[in-house]
């Protein structure tokens, strides 16, 4: 699968990332429930630094990136190797970000402990990021944070 997005900003306490969900069908995805997998893609530090340096709209992201690491991030801090994307291209010509994601058979796709299907966290779908960072939109995150 592929999609086009704006490069995500880096907001306070979070490493630059892209959210994604995997569904069994388009109909289920349009309904927005029963995701088979919900996760995030981490972006390599050197690529983030290149993008943030190339566009003045990412000034706050440069500062925020200097204060967080993948290990200190509250999501990726428990292990990020399998979520770190491979990136080719440049900010000037465009970037191709790729990551191979494995999804278990539906019958075995359970949360840790086998308590139920993987999906959004308890309490519903994730909300907007903290501290006034722009919310996720179909086109991605706007630069500037």
C-alpha positions, 0 to 999 in steps of 0.5 A, spaced: 500 500 500 502 507 498 499 514 500 502 521 500 502 525 506 506 531 509 512 530 513 510 530 520 512 535 525 516 533 531 512 535 537 514 536 545 516 529 547 514 525 541 519 522 536 516 524 528 511 518 526 506 516 522 500 513 525 496 507 521 491 502 521 490 495 518 483 493 516 480 487 513 476 490 508 475 497 505 468 497 508 470 495 515 476 501 514 470 506 512 466 504 518 472 506 522 472 500 527 475 493 528 482 495 526 486 489 525 492 492 527 494 500 530 501 502 530 506 508 528 512 508 523 518 512 526 522 516 522 530 516 522 533 522 525 537 524 519 531 524 515 528 528 520 533 533 521 534 534 513 526 535 512 526 540 518 532 544 516 529 545 509 523 548 511 522 554 516 515 552 517 519 546 522 523 551 526 519 548 532 520 541 530 528 542 530 527 544 537 523 539 539 527 533 536 533 536 540 529 534 546 527 527 544 530 520 542 527 514 540 529 511 547 525 517 551 519 517 546 513 514 550 511 510 545 517 507 541 521 507 548 519 500 549 523 498 542 522 501 536 527 497 531 521 494 527 517 500 527 523 504 524 522 506 516 527 506 511 527 512 507 530 514 500 530 521 496 531 528 499 526 534 501 527 537 495 525 531 490 521 528 495 521 522 500 519 515 499 518 512 506 517 504 507 516 499 512 514 492 511 509 490 516 507 483 518 500 482 520 498 475 523 492 471 521 485 474 524 484 468 528 491 469 532 491 476 531 490 478 539 493 483 544 498 481 548 495 476 553 490 474 548 484 478 551 482 481 544 483 483 537 488 489 536 485 496 535 485 503 538 487 503 545 482 503 551 477 509 551 477 509 543 480 512 538 487 516 539 485 524 540 489 530 537 497 530 539 498 534 546 501 542 546 497 545 541 500 540 535 496 540 529 491 534 529 492 528 524 489 530 517 488 525 511 494 529 508 498 528 514 501 533 519 502 541 517 509 543 518 510 548 524 511 544 530 
